[in-house]
Amino acid sequence: MALLKLKERVIEAYAATRDIKKFPELVSELSDHFAKSWAVGSYKEAMESLERGSLDELDVIFVCVDKNDEDNLDAVTGFIKAVKARRLKVLLVARDISPTSLHQIMRHGTDDFLPCPPPKDALGDALARLRDNAIEVETEQKKTKKRRRGIVLPIYGVAGGVGTSTFAVNLAWEMATFDKKSPIKVAILDLNFQTGSVSTYLDLGNRDAVTEMLTNIENLDADMFAESLTSFKSRMAVLTAPPEIFPLDIVNGHAIENIISFARESYDFVIVDMPTTLVDWSANVLQMAETYFAVMELDMRSAQNMMRFLRVLKSEELPEEKMQFVLNFAPAFTDLNGKARAKRFSESLGIDINILLPDGGKPVLAANDQGRPLADAAPKNPLRKEIRKIAESLITMAEEQKAAIA
């Protein structure tokens, strides 16, 4: 099963601009320095690429502005803030703009500035400064801790009660305990701010720090995020749902991206337990994901909700190729009638169901009530065995693809 796809690095630099034709000298310089390994797009296109994670490995992002951008600086500064939230380098290129506008843009976190047309060797010098600074930062980070670029794996249930949280909790735990000699760092984020059950399934208390984070989300930083996490058996980090019920739109897409980005920097795998309700930031999570699991049962409500979900993906032009469809309570191997139903089910929806989770029976409910992963409560349970196989496949493919890219 091809359960995981990692993004390949295809460009080294990106230029975001309203009109690249206003910067012919810069185009020539970029071609000299990066050959064909650079790309250009509007601020909308650049933001979409950023949200997909396509720009995460770039050396530098150029933000090019001229006097016609002064009427809509919010688009420029909003993009810069989003780039800096991902810890990326921004080089501002300005042509014929006022000092006031230049100051307003630069105070949002640009790393360097170039006038256009740029003086001789100015671009090369600016790139050298950015790279020297990046080396210093990387060296300092290595002294403190290894920085990661974690794989994001959201899990979404198309209907209530289909086993989304059970799958999420046990997948995360199987990954975290897969290799005891070289432990993989795993975090599970419960983003169901109303009825999240990850804390229940792990027998963890809901933390007031999560409430503080959500109510002060505009000030979120790495320290605040780390404070909101709790540990399960010193092997897995958990962001529980808040103690109180919050509206799902208490955070916006940008805030959710920051939460996931902070998690990615410290953990190898980030499992995200999604709410059943689709909200504005659901698309942001999908864009940041490597693989997005959609869990369902073999029943009419799952079929109807899945059809609605697929229509949303198409209408919003979201990346359907990231989807992996999971059938929980799947028919047993000897249940020929059930297997035929499952085949007709997938054909009617026009999807491939690559993951079939068996019915684990009452031991699964008992383990959830006791707040214990299946690996501890019922290690020989068929559901536990299947989830462990999935965890092993994901870990193995991640290692192979990272090695191939390197």
N, C-alpha and C positions, 0 to 999 in steps of 0.2 A: 504494500500500500504506500503510495506517495503521500504521506501525511504532512510533509513539511517542505516548504520552499523558502529558501533564504534569498535575500536580494543581493545581486551582484553589483559591484562597484563599476560603473561604466563611464563616469565623468569625474573630473577633478575640480571643476569650478562651474558656477552657475551665475548668470547675470539676470537680475530681476529689474524690469524697466517697463515704463509705459510705451516707449518707442525706441528700440535699439538703433534706429536710423539716425537719431540725434547724436549718436556717439560713434562716428566712423573711426576716429583715431583709437578709441578703446577696442573696437572690434579687431583692428589690425594688431594691437598689442596683445590681446588675448590669444589670437591665432598664433602669434610668435611664441608665446610662453606655454600654451597648452595644446598647440596643434588642433586636432579635432576633438580633444577631450574636454570640451566645455559646451554648455548649453545656455539657451536664453528663453525667457518667457515673461508674460505679464505678471503683475502682482497676484492676480487670481490663480493663474497657472502655477506660479511659484509656491503659493500657499498650499495648493492641493498636493504638489510634489512633496512639500515639507511634511504635511500631515500623513502622507503615505509612508514616510520614512525614506524616500528616495534620495534625500539630500544629506542624510545623517553622517555619511563618511567623507564629505567633501573637504578639501583643503580650505576653501574660502567661498563665500557668497558675495557677489558684487550687487550693490543696490545703486542704481543709476537714476539720478533725478535731474530735471531741468526746470526752467521757470514755469512751464505748464503744469508741473506737479504741485505747485504751491497752493492751488485751489483745493487740493485733496491730499493733504499731508497725512491724514489719518490712515490711509491705505499703506503709505510708506512706513510710518512709525509702527503700525500694527504688525506689519510683516517683520520688521527688525526685532520687535519684542518677541515674536514667535521664534525667530531664528536664535536669539540669545537664550531663550528658555531651553533650547536643545544644546546649549554649550557650543555653538558653532561660531566661526569667525565671520565678521561683516566688514567689508571694505566699501565705504561710501564714495561714489563718483558723482561729482556735482558740476553742472554746467549752467551758468547764468542764473543762479538763484540768490536771493537776498541773504545777508548775514543773519537776519532773524530766523529765517526758515532753516538755514544751515545749522544754527545753534539748536533749534527745536528738534531737528532730526538727530544730531549727534548726541544729545543728552539721553537718548534712548538706548545707548550702548554700542555704538559703532566702534570697531577696533582701530580703524585708520581711515584716512581721508585722502582723496586725490581730486585735484581740479581737472577739468576736461576742456581743451586737450591737455593731457598730462605732460609735464616736462620730461626731458630725456632721462631714461633710466629710472624714472620715479616709480613706475609700476613694479619693476624688478626689485627696487629697494623696499617698497612696501610689502611685497610678498616675502622677502627675506626676513623683515622684522616680524611678520606674523608667524612665520615658521620657527624663528628663533624663540619667540615667546611660547609657541606651542610645545617646543622641545623642553623648555624650562618647566612649563606646567606639567607635562607628562612625567618628567623626572621627579618632580615634587609628589605627584600622585603615586608613583611607584614606591616612594619612600613611605607613604602612609598605607595605601591599600591598592590592590589591583582593580583597575576600572573595567567594568564589564559592559557589554552591549547585549543585554538580555533578550531572549526570544519571547514575544508576547503571544499568549494562547488564550483568547477569550472563549468562554463556554456559555452558550445562549440556549435557553429552553423555549420552544415555540408555544408551550402551554404549561400551566402550573402542574406540579406533581409528576413531571416526566423524568425526574432524577438528575436534574442539572447540577445541583449543589453536591449530591452524592458523587457524581462523576468528577466534578472539579476538585473536591477535597481529596478524594482517593488518588486521582491522577497526580496532584501536587505532592502528596505524601510518598507515592511510589517513586517519583523522580528524586525527591529529597533524600530518600534512603536507598537508592539504587546501588550506589558505590560507597561502601562504608570507609574504604581506604582513602578515596579521593572524593569527598562529598560534593555534590552539586548544590549550588546555592539557589534555593527556590523560594519565591514569595507567592502568596495567594491573596488577591484583592477582592473583597466582597463589595461590589458596587451597587448592590440592592440596598439603598438607604432606608427602605421601609420595612421589608420583611426578610432581610438577609439571614441565612441560617448557618453560615460557615462557622461562626462562633459556637453554635449549639452542637454541631457535628464534631467539633474538636474540644468541647467542654472548656471553652475560654470565655471569660467575662467580656462584655462590651465595654470599651474604654472611653472615658470622657475626653481623652486626647483626640479621638476621632471627631467628636462634636466640635472641639476647638478648631481643628483643622478645617472642617467644612464651613464653619461660620466665619473663619478668617482666611478663606481660600485665596483672596487677592494677595495675601502676604506669604503664601506658601513658599518655603524653601526646603533644601535638603534636610536641615536639622528638624524642622517641624514635621516633615514626612516621616523621618526616622523615629521621632518621638511617638507618633501615632501607631506604629507597628507594635505587635506583641509577638512573642516567640512560642512555638509549639515544640516542646521537648528538645529545645536548643538545636533543632534541625531545620525548621521552616519558619519563615516570617509570615505573619498574618495581619492584614488590614481588615478588622472586623467591621460589620455594620455599626452605625452609631447606636447608643442606648435609646435615643428618642427617634420617633418617626420624622423623617425629613422628606420634603418633596424631591422627586428625582431631578428636577431642574434647579436645585439649589446650586449646582455647579454648571458651568458652560463647557463647551468643547475644549477651549484653551486650558481650563483648569484640569480637566481630565487628562489631557495630553501631558501636562506637567507632572501629575501624579504618576502616570505610567512611565514617563521619562526618568523620574527619580528612582523608580523601582528597577528599570532596566540598567541603570548605572551600577547597581549593587548586586544584582541577582542574575544568574544564568538563564532561568526560566521564570516568567511572570504569568501565572494562571489568573485569569480574570473571570469571576463569577458574575455574569451579567443579569440585570433584571429582565423579567419577561416583557415588560412594557418597553416599547421603542421610544426613545427620546432623542433630542437633537444631537447629544454627544455619542449616541450609539454608532453613528457613522465615523466619528473620530477614532473610536476604539477599533473598528473594522479596518480603517486605513492604516493604523499602527501595527496591526496584527500580522504575523507570518501565516498562521492558520487560524481559522475561525470555526469552531465546532458548533453545530446546530443540533440539539438533541430533541428527539420526538418519540412518540409511541406509535404502535400500529393501530390507530383509531381515527375516527372521522374528524375529531377536533384538531388533532395534530396535522392531518392532511389539509384541512381548511386554513389553519393558521400558517402552515408552511407555504401554501399558495399565495397568501397575502404577503408574507415575508419576501418571497421571491419577486413578487411584483414591485415591492418597494426597492429591492436591489436594482432591478432593471430601470425603474423610473428615475432613480437618483443616480444612475450610472456608477454604482458602487462595484468594487472588484469582486465579482462572483467567483473568480477562479481561486480565491482564498478559502472558499467554503469547504468544510468536510461535514458530511451528514452522518449523524449517529442515531441508530435505532436502538432504543432501550427496551428491555423486556422482549428481546427478539425471540422468534420461535426456536425451539430446540432442534438439533441436527436431525432427529428422527421425526419431527413434526412436518411431514411433507405438505399437508394442507396449509399450515401456517407459513411455510417457506414460499408456497405459491402466492399466498396473499401478500407477503412482503415484496415479492417481485412485481406483482401488479401495482402495489402501492408506489414503489419507486418509479415505475414506468409511467403511471398516471401523472406524477409530479414532474417528470422529466429530469430526475436527478439520479446520481449514483450513490448508493449507501455503502460506504466502505467499512464502516464500523458497526458491528452487531454486538450489543451487550446482552448477555444472558440474564434471565431473571434470577437474582440471588436469593429470593425468598425472604422469609422472616428474619434470618440472621442479619440482613442489611438494615432493616428497620431497627432491630435491637442494637446494632452497632451505632447507628445514628443517635438513638435515644441515650446511649451510654457515653456519647462524645468520644468514640474511639474509631480510628480508621480500620477498614476491613483487614489490613495487614496484621493488626494487633488482635482484633476481635474474632475474625474468622478467616485465617490465612489460606485455608483450602477452599474457600467459597469460589464458585465458578466466575462470579462477577469480578472478584478481586484478581483472579488469575488473568482474566482478559484485560483488565485495566493495566496490570503490570506489563503485559506484552506491548500495549500501546505506549506506555512510558519508555520501555526499552527501545522501541522503534524510533520514537521521537529523539531520544538522546543519541542513539547511534547515527541517525541521519543528520542531526545537527553537527556532530563531530566530523562526519565525512564531508559535509558541504563546506564547513568552515575551513577544513584542511584543503579542499579543492580551490576555494577562493584565495587562501593564503599562498 
